[in-house]
């Protein structure tokens, strides 16, 4: 099985169709089923939710494409924290209620004590999506 993961920081009204296109191309090239997912890093407003469908002139569904849509800004910080997955820690600051210095300090402390320095770099890349001033970023 293949996974197609799209990471978005802005809204794209064509996202479902793009996911469908990429899934079809990957299936053709590799001959494996594809599971697609879009992860929105910030609140981009209302996004089209799965499934993506095409209707015929008679209203009958002629295409049905399912994918996973994850809107981090709508997931409570505690919900993501409770997974216990260290690899998700950099995403905590992007969750609902996570755009706080205390949360970022928690992430940095946890990643530093577990020697996950690559994930610290990811946290540094994501921080400007939440914190805007030089003072906040420092």
ZADO-1210 file (C-alpha; in nm, 4 decimals, padded with zeros to 6 digits):
<atoms>
<atom x="00.0000" y="00.0000" z="00.0000" code="UNK" pos="1"/>
<atom x="00.1113" y="00.3546" z="-00.0704" code="UNK" pos="2"/>
<atom x="00.0389" y="00.6700" z="00.1263" code="UNK" pos="3"/>
<atom x="-00.0022" y="01.0076" z="-00.0410" code="UNK" pos="4"/>
<atom x="00.0318" y="01.2810" z="00.2190" code="UNK" pos="5"/>
<atom x="-00.0248" y="01.6431" z="00.1240" code="UNK" pos="6"/>
<atom x="00.0701" y="01.9135" z="00.3719" code="UNK" pos="7"/>
<atom x="-00.1068" y="02.2460" z="00.3257" code="UNK" pos="8"/>
<atom x="-00.0699" y="02.5812" z="00.4974" code="UNK" pos="9"/>
<atom x="-00.3243" y="02.7491" z="00.2702" code="UNK" pos="10"/>
<atom x="-00.6653" y="02.6604" z="00.1346" code="UNK" pos="11"/>
<atom x="-00.6801" y="02.4908" z="-00.2044" code="UNK" pos="12"/>
<atom x="-01.0329" y="02.4426" z="-00.3402" code="UNK" pos="13"/>
<atom x="-00.8971" y="02.1831" z="-00.5850" code="UNK" pos="14"/>
<atom x="-00.7372" y="01.9685" z="-00.3129" code="UNK" pos="15"/>
<atom x="-00.9761" y="01.6694" z="-00.3429" code="UNK" pos="16"/>
<atom x="-00.9255" y="01.6518" z="-00.7182" code="UNK" pos="17"/>
<atom x="-00.5470" y="01.6860" z="-00.6785" code="UNK" pos="18"/>
<atom x="-00.5457" y="01.4017" z="-00.4273" code="UNK" pos="19"/>
<atom x="-00.7491" y="01.1893" z="-00.6670" code="UNK" pos="20"/>
<atom x="-00.5097" y="01.2667" z="-00.9532" code="UNK" pos="21"/>
<atom x="-00.1994" y="01.1854" z="-00.7467" code="UNK" pos="22"/>
<atom x="-00.3600" y="00.8642" z="-00.6214" code="UNK" pos="23"/>
<atom x="-00.4420" y="00.7484" z="-00.9741" code="UNK" pos="24"/>
<atom x="-00.0913" y="00.8273" z="-01.0976" code="UNK" pos="25"/>
<atom x="00.0700" y="00.6438" z="-00.8047" code="UNK" pos="26"/>
<atom x="-00.1589" y="00.3435" z="-00.8572" code="UNK" pos="27"/>
<atom x="-00.0688" y="00.3314" z="-01.2271" code="UNK" pos="28"/>
<atom x="00.3024" y="00.3607" z="-01.1618" code="UNK" pos="29"/>
<atom x="00.3337" y="00.1205" z="-00.8677" code="UNK" pos="30"/>
<atom x="00.0291" y="-00.1034" z="-00.8994" code="UNK" pos="31"/>
<atom x="-00.0569" y="-00.0667" z="-00.5318" code="UNK" pos="32"/>
<atom x="-00.3608" y="00.0800" z="-00.3575" code="UNK" pos="33"/>
<atom x="-00.3122" y="00.4398" z="-00.2420" code="UNK" pos="34"/>
<atom x="-00.4478" y="00.6013" z="00.0725" code="UNK" pos="35"/>
<atom x="-00.4483" y="00.9810" z="00.0492" code="UNK" pos="36"/>
<atom x="-00.4392" y="01.2320" z="00.3302" code="UNK" pos="37"/>
<atom x="-00.4259" y="01.6109" z="00.3471" code="UNK" pos="38"/>
<atom x="-00.2947" y="01.7775" z="00.6612" code="UNK" pos="39"/>
<atom x="-00.3787" y="02.1440" z="00.7084" code="UNK" pos="40"/>
<atom x="-00.1116" y="02.3085" z="00.9243" code="UNK" pos="41"/>
<atom x="-00.3226" y="02.6115" z="01.0113" code="UNK" pos="42"/>
<atom x="-00.6841" y="02.7207" z="01.0132" code="UNK" pos="43"/>
<atom x="-00.7709" y="02.7862" z="00.6491" code="UNK" pos="44"/>
<atom x="-01.1467" y="02.8158" z="00.6995" code="UNK" pos="45"/>
<atom x="-01.3930" y="02.5667" z="00.5615" code="UNK" pos="46"/>
<atom x="-01.2407" y="02.2949" z="00.3470" code="UNK" pos="47"/>
<atom x="-01.4155" y="02.0354" z="00.1369" code="UNK" pos="48"/>
<atom x="-01.4563" y="01.7211" z="00.3429" code="UNK" pos="49"/>
<atom x="-01.4291" y="01.3673" z="00.2095" code="UNK" pos="50"/>
<atom x="-01.5543" y="01.1866" z="00.0212" code="UNK" pos="51"/>
<atom x="-01.5044" y="01.3637" z="-00.3096" code="UNK" pos="52"/>
<atom x="-01.7802" y="01.2671" z="-00.5508" code="UNK" pos="53"/>
<atom x="-01.8881" y="01.3279" z="-00.9043" code="UNK" pos="54"/>
<atom x="-02.2568" y="01.3184" z="-00.9865" code="UNK" pos="55"/>
<atom x="-02.4085" y="01.2366" z="-01.3224" code="UNK" pos="56"/>
<atom x="-02.6816" y="01.4471" z="-01.4806" code="UNK" pos="57"/>
<atom x="-02.9342" y="01.2144" z="-01.3199" code="UNK" pos="58"/>
<atom x="-02.7848" y="01.2840" z="-00.9731" code="UNK" pos="59"/>
<atom x="-02.6387" y="00.9358" z="-00.9484" code="UNK" pos="60"/>
<atom x="-02.2880" y="00.9126" z="-00.7989" code="UNK" pos="61"/>
<atom x="-02.0462" y="00.8096" z="-01.0710" code="UNK" pos="62"/>
<atom x="-01.7217" y="00.8583" z="-00.8754" code="UNK" pos="63"/>
<atom x="-01.6578" y="00.8266" z="-00.5043" code="UNK" pos="64"/>
<atom x="-01.3086" y="00.9018" z="-00.3676" code="UNK" pos="65"/>
<atom x="-01.2326" y="00.8828" z="00.0024" code="UNK" pos="66"/>
<atom x="-00.9346" y="01.0431" z="00.1730" code="UNK" pos="67"/>
<atom x="-00.8380" y="01.1624" z="00.5178" code="UNK" pos="68"/>
<atom x="-00.8526" y="01.5338" z="00.6000" code="UNK" pos="69"/>
<atom x="-00.6733" y="01.6482" z="00.9149" code="UNK" pos="70"/>
<atom x="-00.7196" y="02.0075" z="01.0282" code="UNK" pos="71"/>
<atom x="-00.4658" y="02.0523" z="01.3076" code="UNK" pos="72"/>
<atom x="-00.6154" y="02.3846" z="01.4209" code="UNK" pos="73"/>
<atom x="-00.9378" y="02.2002" z="01.5090" code="UNK" pos="74"/>
<atom x="-00.7738" y="01.9225" z="01.7125" code="UNK" pos="75"/>
<atom x="-00.7375" y="02.0021" z="02.0846" code="UNK" pos="76"/>
<atom x="-00.3729" y="02.0060" z="02.1973" code="UNK" pos="77"/>
<atom x="-00.4440" y="01.7478" z="02.4659" code="UNK" pos="78"/>
<atom x="-00.5855" y="01.5017" z="02.2123" code="UNK" pos="79"/>
<atom x="-00.2614" y="01.5009" z="02.0138" code="UNK" pos="80"/>
<atom x="-00.0498" y="01.4969" z="02.3315" code="UNK" pos="81"/>
<atom x="-00.2340" y="01.1885" z="02.4589" code="UNK" pos="82"/>
<atom x="-00.1209" y="00.9816" z="02.1608" code="UNK" pos="83"/>
<atom x="00.2192" y="00.9633" z="02.3266" code="UNK" pos="84"/>
<atom x="00.3823" y="00.9673" z="01.9818" code="UNK" pos="85"/>
<atom x="00.7058" y="01.1663" z="02.0038" code="UNK" pos="86"/>
<atom x="00.7036" y="01.2283" z="01.6280" code="UNK" pos="87"/>
<atom x="00.3839" y="01.4337" z="01.6631" code="UNK" pos="88"/>
<atom x="00.5236" y="01.6704" z="01.9273" code="UNK" pos="89"/>
<atom x="00.6291" y="01.9421" z="01.6767" code="UNK" pos="90"/>
<atom x="00.2646" y="01.9604" z="01.5660" code="UNK" pos="91"/>
<atom x="00.1367" y="02.0493" z="01.9151" code="UNK" pos="92"/>
<atom x="00.1851" y="02.4228" z="01.8541" code="UNK" pos="93"/>
<atom x="-00.0448" y="02.3996" z="01.5505" code="UNK" pos="94"/>
<atom x="-00.3354" y="02.2452" z="01.7406" code="UNK" pos="95"/>
<atom x="-00.6367" y="02.4180" z="01.8958" code="UNK" pos="96"/>
<atom x="-00.4959" y="02.5906" z="02.2025" code="UNK" pos="97"/>
<atom x="-00.1374" y="02.4997" z="02.1153" code="UNK" pos="98"/>
<atom x="-00.0131" y="02.8373" z="01.9912" code="UNK" pos="99"/>
<atom x="00.1361" y="02.9268" z="02.3279" code="UNK" pos="100"/>
<atom x="00.4933" y="02.9627" z="02.4459" code="UNK" pos="101"/>
<atom x="00.4320" y="02.7091" z="02.7226" code="UNK" pos="102"/>
<atom x="00.3426" y="02.4444" z="02.4647" code="UNK" pos="103"/>
<atom x="00.6481" y="02.5238" z="02.2540" code="UNK" pos="104"/>
<atom x="00.8705" y="02.5033" z="02.5632" code="UNK" pos="105"/>
<atom x="00.7155" y="02.1645" z="02.6458" code="UNK" pos="106"/>
<atom x="00.7912" y="02.0416" z="02.2933" code="UNK" pos="107"/>
<atom x="01.1507" y="02.1663" z="02.3010" code="UNK" pos="108"/>
<atom x="01.2144" y="02.0215" z="02.6473" code="UNK" pos="109"/>
<atom x="01.0667" y="01.6816" z="02.5603" code="UNK" pos="110"/>
<atom x="01.2517" y="01.6551" z="02.2297" code="UNK" pos="111"/>
<atom x="01.5801" y="01.7662" z="02.3878" code="UNK" pos="112"/>
<atom x="01.5586" y="01.5043" z="02.6622" code="UNK" pos="113"/>
<atom x="01.4824" y="01.2267" z="02.4136" code="UNK" pos="114"/>
<atom x="01.7651" y="01.3294" z="02.1749" code="UNK" pos="115"/>
<atom x="01.5167" y="01.3847" z="01.8905" code="UNK" pos="116"/>
<atom x="01.7131" y="01.6721" z="01.7419" code="UNK" pos="117"/>
<atom x="01.5699" y="01.6204" z="01.3921" code="UNK" pos="118"/>
<atom x="01.2247" y="01.6832" z="01.5359" code="UNK" pos="119"/>
<atom x="01.3571" y="01.9994" z="01.7013" code="UNK" pos="120"/>
<atom x="01.4452" y="02.1229" z="01.3516" code="UNK" pos="121"/>
<atom x="01.0881" y="02.0461" z="01.2382" code="UNK" pos="122"/>
<atom x="00.9568" y="02.2457" z="01.5350" code="UNK" pos="123"/>
<atom x="01.1745" y="02.5388" z="01.4313" code="UNK" pos="124"/>
<atom x="01.0324" y="02.5220" z="01.0783" code="UNK" pos="125"/>
<atom x="00.6728" y="02.5146" z="01.2043" code="UNK" pos="126"/>
<atom x="00.7065" y="02.7883" z="01.4677" code="UNK" pos="127"/>
<atom x="00.6743" y="03.0791" z="01.2171" code="UNK" pos="128"/>
<atom x="00.3279" y="02.9483" z="01.1248" code="UNK" pos="129"/>
<atom x="00.2181" y="03.0352" z="01.4777" code="UNK" pos="130"/>
<atom x="00.4560" y="03.2937" z="01.6170" code="UNK" pos="131"/>
<atom x="00.5086" y="03.5995" z="01.4002" code="UNK" pos="132"/>
<atom x="00.7364" y="03.8519" z="01.5693" code="UNK" pos="133"/>
<atom x="01.1128" y="03.8069" z="01.6003" code="UNK" pos="134"/>
<atom x="01.0703" y="03.8331" z="01.9772" code="UNK" pos="135"/>
<atom x="00.8195" y="03.5464" z="01.9845" code="UNK" pos="136"/>
<atom x="01.0329" y="03.3322" z="01.7540" code="UNK" pos="137"/>
<atom x="01.3419" y="03.3850" z="01.9699" code="UNK" pos="138"/>
</atoms>
